Amino acid sequence: MRDWRRSVGWVALGALSYLVLLQGYELWSGERVTLLAKVGTTVAVAVLTLVGTALLGRRLDARAR
């Protein structure tokens, strides 16, 4: 159960970090990104973070043993 909660935490951190970077891009460049593009890319970042967390977590756990 603890591993699942950790993965969700990393996914949330990754998705929110991406949204902060996207907002900074919008403010810096003056260009706006559509809501659909924001949602789509945020979901993609969340999925990639979840996969990366799962793979790296298993590898680190195996190395620690």
N, CA, C and O atoms as a MOPAC input file, in Angstrom:
PM7 MOZYME 1SCF
protein

 N      0.82900 1    -1.20200 1     0.00000 1
 C      0.00000 1     0.00000 1     0.00000 1
 C      0.86900 1     1.26000 1     0.00000 1
 O      0.51100 1     2.26400 1    -0.61600 1
 N      1.98000 1     1.20600 1     0.67400 1
 C      2.85400 1     2.36800 1     0.77100 1
 C      3.43600 1     2.74300 1    -0.58400 1
 O      3.57400 1     3.92700 1    -0.89200 1
 N      3.77800 1     1.74700 1    -1.39900 1
 C      4.33800 1     2.01800 1    -2.71900 1
 C      3.32900 1     2.72400 1    -3.60900 1
 O      3.69900 1     3.61200 1    -4.37700 1
 N      2.05800 1     2.34300 1    -3.51600 1
 C      1.01000 1     2.96800 1    -4.31600 1
 C      0.87000 1     4.44400 1    -3.95000 1
 O      0.73700 1     5.29200 1    -4.83300 1
 N      0.89800 1     4.74700 1    -2.68400 1
 C      0.78100 1     6.13300 1    -2.24000 1
 C      1.98100 1     6.96200 1    -2.68100 1
 O      1.83800 1     8.12600 1    -3.05700 1
 N      3.14900 1     6.36300 1    -2.63300 1
 C      4.34800 1     7.05900 1    -3.10300 1
 C      4.25300 1     7.38200 1    -4.59100 1
 O      4.59900 1     8.48300 1    -5.01900 1
 N      3.78700 1     6.42400 1    -5.36600 1
 C      3.65100 1     6.64800 1    -6.80900 1
 C      2.66300 1     7.76200 1    -7.10600 1
 O      2.90600 1     8.59600 1    -7.97800 1
 N      1.56300 1     7.77900 1    -6.39300 1
 C      0.57000 1     8.84100 1    -6.59200 1
 C      1.16400 1    10.19900 1    -6.22400 1
 O      0.90000 1    11.19900 1    -6.89200 1
 N      1.95000 1    10.23100 1    -5.18200 1
 C      2.60300 1    11.47800 1    -4.79400 1
 C      3.55000 1    11.98900 1    -5.87100 1
 O      3.57000 1    13.18500 1    -6.16500 1
 N      4.34000 1    11.08400 1    -6.46700 1
 C      5.25400 1    11.48500 1    -7.52900 1
 C      4.50300 1    11.91600 1    -8.78900 1
 O      4.92200 1    12.84400 1    -9.48100 1
 N      3.39500 1    11.23900 1    -9.08000 1
 C      2.58700 1    11.63000 1   -10.24500 1
 C      2.02300 1    13.03000 1   -10.03400 1
 O      2.06000 1    13.85900 1   -10.94300 1
 N      1.50800 1    13.29100 1    -8.85100 1
 C      0.96500 1    14.62400 1    -8.56200 1
 C      2.05600 1    15.67900 1    -8.65000 1
 O      1.84000 1    16.75600 1    -9.20800 1
 N      3.21600 1    15.37700 1    -8.10700 1
 C      4.32500 1    16.32300 1    -8.16900 1
 C      4.75000 1    16.58600 1    -9.61300 1
 O      4.99300 1    17.73300 1    -9.98800 1
 N      4.84000 1    15.54400 1   -10.41200 1
 C      5.22400 1    15.70600 1   -11.81400 1
 C      4.21800 1    16.51300 1   -12.60400 1
 O      4.59000 1    17.40700 1   -13.36400 1
 N      2.93300 1    16.20000 1   -12.42700 1
 C      1.88800 1    16.91100 1   -13.16800 1
 C      1.81100 1    18.37800 1   -12.74800 1
 O      1.69000 1    19.26100 1   -13.59700 1
 N      1.87900 1    18.63700 1   -11.46000 1
 C      1.80500 1    20.02500 1   -10.99000 1
 C      3.04300 1    20.82100 1   -11.40000 1
 O      2.94400 1    22.00400 1   -11.72800 1
 N      4.19600 1    20.17600 1   -11.37900 1
 C      5.42100 1    20.85400 1   -11.82700 1
 C      5.31800 1    21.22300 1   -13.30200 1
 O      5.72000 1    22.31300 1   -13.70800 1
 N      4.77900 1    20.31100 1   -14.09300 1
 C      4.59500 1    20.60200 1   -15.51000 1
 C      3.64400 1    21.78700 1   -15.70000 1
 O      3.90700 1    22.66200 1   -16.52500 1
 N      2.55200 1    21.82100 1   -14.95100 1
 C      1.60500 1    22.93100 1   -15.08400 1
 C      2.23100 1    24.26400 1   -14.67800 1
 O      1.93500 1    25.29500 1   -15.28200 1
 N      3.08400 1    24.25200 1   -13.67300 1
 C      3.78100 1    25.47900 1   -13.27500 1
 C      4.70800 1    25.93900 1   -14.39300 1
 O      4.75100 1    27.12600 1   -14.71800 1
 N      5.45200 1    24.99900 1   -14.98500 1
 C      6.32400 1    25.35100 1   -16.10400 1
 C      5.52700 1    25.87700 1   -17.29600 1
 O      5.95000 1    26.82300 1   -17.96200 1
 N      4.38700 1    25.26900 1   -17.56000 1
 C      3.53700 1    25.72100 1   -18.66200 1
 C      3.00300 1    27.12900 1   -18.40600 1
 O      2.95100 1    27.95300 1   -19.31900 1
 N      2.61500 1    27.39700 1   -17.18800 1
 C      2.14000 1    28.73600 1   -16.85100 1
 C      3.26600 1    29.76000 1   -16.98200 1
 O      3.04100 1    30.87200 1   -17.46000 1
 N      4.45500 1    29.39500 1   -16.56600 1
 C      5.60500 1    30.28500 1   -16.73100 1
 C      5.88000 1    30.56200 1   -18.19500 1
 O      6.20600 1    31.69100 1   -18.56100 1
 N      5.75200 1    29.54400 1   -19.03900 1
 C      5.92800 1    29.73000 1   -20.48100 1
 C      4.89200 1    30.70500 1   -21.02500 1
 O      5.21600 1    31.59400 1   -21.81300 1
 N      3.65200 1    30.53200 1   -20.60100 1
 C      2.59100 1    31.43300 1   -21.07400 1
 C      2.85400 1    32.87900 1   -20.64600 1
 O      2.66400 1    33.80700 1   -21.43300 1
 N      3.28200 1    33.06500 1   -19.41900 1
 C      3.54600 1    34.42000 1   -18.93600 1
 C      4.76100 1    35.03700 1   -19.62200 1
 O      4.75100 1    36.22100 1   -19.95900 1
 N      5.79900 1    34.24400 1   -19.82900 1
 C      7.03500 1    34.74200 1   -20.42900 1
 C      6.87200 1    35.04700 1   -21.90400 1
 O      7.34500 1    36.07900 1   -22.38100 1
 N      6.20200 1    34.15300 1   -22.63900 1
 C      6.10800 1    34.31600 1   -24.09000 1
 C      4.91300 1    35.16400 1   -24.51500 1
 O      4.92400 1    35.74100 1   -25.60200 1
 N      3.90600 1    35.24700 1   -23.69000 1
 C      2.70500 1    35.97400 1   -24.05600 1
 C      1.74100 1    35.14800 1   -24.90100 1
 O      0.64700 1    35.61200 1   -25.22200 1
 N      2.13500 1    33.93100 1   -25.26500 1
 C      1.25900 1    33.04600 1   -26.03700 1
 C      0.40400 1    32.22600 1   -25.08000 1
 O      0.81100 1    31.94100 1   -23.95400 1
 N     -0.77300 1    31.85400 1   -25.53500 1
 C     -1.66900 1    31.04800 1   -24.71400 1
 C     -1.76400 1    29.64700 1   -25.29800 1
 O     -1.74000 1    29.46300 1   -26.51500 1
 N     -1.87000 1    28.66700 1   -24.41800 1
 C     -2.03200 1    27.27400 1   -24.80200 1
 C     -3.48800 1    26.90100 1   -24.54200 1
 O     -4.05300 1    27.26900 1   -23.51200 1
 N     -4.09300 1    26.17200 1   -25.47300 1
 C     -5.50200 1    25.80900 1   -25.31000 1
 C     -5.67800 1    24.85400 1   -24.13200 1
 O     -4.74700 1    24.15600 1   -23.73100 1
 N     -6.87700 1    24.84100 1   -23.59800 1
 C     -7.18400 1    23.98200 1   -22.45900 1
 C     -7.01400 1    22.51300 1   -22.82700 1
 O     -6.51500 1    21.72800 1   -22.02100 1
 N     -7.41900 1    22.13700 1   -24.02500 1
 C     -7.28200 1    20.74600 1   -24.46000 1
 C     -5.81400 1    20.32700 1   -24.50800 1
 O     -5.47200 1    19.21600 1   -24.10300 1
 N     -4.94800 1    21.21000 1   -25.00000 1
 C     -3.51400 1    20.90100 1   -25.04100 1
 C     -2.94200 1    20.79900 1   -23.62900 1
 O     -2.10000 1    19.94200 1   -23.36400 1
 N     -3.39000 1    21.65900 1   -22.73000 1
 C     -2.91700 1    21.59600 1   -21.34500 1
 C     -3.31000 1    20.27600 1   -20.68700 1
 O     -2.48700 1    19.61500 1   -20.05300 1
 N     -4.56800 1    19.90600 1   -20.84500 1
 C     -5.05300 1    18.67000 1   -20.23000 1
 C     -4.36300 1    17.46000 1   -20.84600 1
 O     -3.92600 1    16.56000 1   -20.12900 1
 N     -4.26500 1    17.43700 1   -22.16500 1
 C     -3.65000 1    16.29700 1   -22.84100 1
 C     -2.19700 1    16.09600 1   -22.47100 1
 O     -1.77400 1    14.97700 1   -22.18100 1
 N     -1.43500 1    17.17000 1   -22.47900 1
 C     -0.01500 1    17.02600 1   -22.14600 1
 C      0.19200 1    16.75800 1   -20.65700 1
 O      1.14200 1    16.06900 1   -20.28700 1
 N     -0.66500 1    17.28100 1   -19.81200 1
 C     -0.55500 1    17.00800 1   -18.37800 1
 C     -0.84700 1    15.53500 1   -18.08600 1
 O     -0.18100 1    14.91900 1   -17.25400 1
 N     -1.83000 1    14.98200 1   -18.76400 1
 C     -2.12100 1    13.55600 1   -18.61000 1
 C     -0.93700 1    12.72000 1   -19.10000 1
 O     -0.56600 1    11.73000 1   -18.46900 1
 N     -0.34600 1    13.12400 1   -20.22800 1
 C      0.81900 1    12.40400 1   -20.75100 1
 C      1.98700 1    12.46200 1   -19.76000 1
 O      2.66000 1    11.45600 1   -19.53200 1
 N      2.22200 1    13.62300 1   -19.17900 1
 C      3.29100 1    13.75800 1   -18.18200 1
 C      2.99300 1    12.88700 1   -16.96400 1
 O      3.89700 1    12.25400 1   -16.41800 1
 N      1.74100 1    12.85300 1   -16.54100 1
 C      1.35800 1    12.04100 1   -15.38300 1
 C      1.58500 1    10.55400 1   -15.66200 1
 O      2.09200 1     9.83100 1   -14.80400 1
 N      1.21200 1    10.10200 1   -16.85200 1
 C      1.40200 1     8.68900 1   -17.19800 1
 C      2.89300 1     8.35000 1   -17.26500 1
 O      3.32100 1     7.31700 1   -16.75000 1
 N      3.67400 1     9.21300 1   -17.89300 1
 C      5.11600 1     8.97700 1   -17.96800 1
 C      5.76200 1     8.97500 1   -16.58500 1
 O      6.67100 1     8.18900 1   -16.32200 1
 N      5.29600 1     9.84400 1   -15.71600 1
 C      5.81200 1     9.87800 1   -14.34800 1
 C      5.44900 1     8.60100 1   -13.60600 1
 O      6.26600 1     8.06000 1   -12.86000 1
 N      4.23700 1     8.12200 1   -13.80400 1
 C      3.80600 1     6.88300 1   -13.15200 1
 C      4.64500 1     5.70300 1   -13.61900 1
 O      5.09900 1     4.90200 1   -12.80200 1
 N      4.85300 1     5.59000 1   -14.91700 1
 C      5.65600 1     4.48800 1   -15.45900 1
 C      7.09800 1     4.59700 1   -14.97200 1
 O      7.69400 1     3.60700 1   -14.54800 1
 N      7.64800 1     5.79500 1   -15.03700 1
 C      9.02100 1     5.99100 1   -14.58000 1
 C      9.19100 1     5.68300 1   -13.10500 1
 O     10.18800 1     5.08400 1   -12.70400 1
 N      8.23100 1     6.08700 1   -12.30300 1
 C      8.28700 1     5.81900 1   -10.86600 1
 C      8.21100 1     4.32300 1   -10.58500 1
 O      8.93400 1     3.80500 1    -9.73500 1
 N      7.33500 1     3.63800 1   -11.30200 1
 C      7.18800 1     2.19600 1   -11.09600 1
 C      8.46800 1     1.45900 1   -11.48500 1
 O      8.94300 1     0.59900 1   -10.74300 1
 N      9.02000 1     1.79300 1   -12.63700 1
 C     10.23000 1     1.10900 1   -13.09700 1
 C     11.43700 1     1.42900 1   -12.22400 1
 O     12.18500 1     0.53200 1   -11.83500 1
 N     11.62000 1     2.69300 1   -11.92100 1
 C     12.76700 1     3.08400 1   -11.10500 1
 C     12.63300 1     2.57500 1    -9.67600 1
 O     13.62600 1     2.19200 1    -9.05700 1
 N     11.42100 1     2.57000 1    -9.15400 1
 C     11.20200 1     2.07000 1    -7.79600 1
 C     11.54600 1     0.60300 1    -7.67400 1
 O     12.17200 1     0.18700 1    -6.69800 1
 N     11.13900 1    -0.19400 1    -8.66500 1
 C     11.47500 1    -1.61900 1    -8.64700 1
 C     12.97900 1    -1.82500 1    -8.74300 1
 O     13.54700 1    -2.67500 1    -8.05700 1
 N     13.60700 1    -1.04700 1    -9.59400 1
 C     15.05600 1    -1.19100 1    -9.78000 1
 C     15.80700 1    -0.82200 1    -8.49800 1
 O     16.75700 1    -1.50300 1    -8.11100 1
 N     15.38200 1     0.24600 1    -7.85100 1
 C     16.03500 1     0.65200 1    -6.61300 1
 C     15.78300 1    -0.34700 1    -5.49300 1
 O     16.67400 1    -0.61600 1    -4.68800 1
 N     14.56400 1    -0.90200 1    -5.43800 1
 C     14.26400 1    -1.90300 1    -4.42300 1
 C     15.10600 1    -3.15300 1    -4.63300 1
 O     15.59300 1    -3.74100 1    -3.66700 1
 N     15.28300 1    -3.56300 1    -5.88000 1
 C     16.08300 1    -4.75300 1    -6.17800 1
 C     17.54800 1    -4.50400 1    -5.84300 1
 O     18.23900 1    -5.39800 1    -5.35600 1
 N     18.01100 1    -3.31000 1    -6.10100 1
 C     19.42200 1    -2.97700 1    -5.81000 1
 C     19.66400 1    -2.91800 1    -4.30000 1
 O     20.75800 1    -3.24800 1    -3.84300 1
 N     18.66900 1    -2.50600 1    -3.52800 1
 C     18.83400 1    -2.38400 1    -2.07600 1
 C     18.89400 1    -3.73400 1    -1.38400 1
 O     19.39000 1    -3.84100 1    -0.26300 1
 N     18.39200 1    -4.75500 1    -2.04500 1
 C     18.35200 1    -6.09700 1    -1.40500 1
 C     19.61900 1    -6.83200 1    -1.55300 1
 O     19.73800 1    -7.95900 1    -1.07500 1

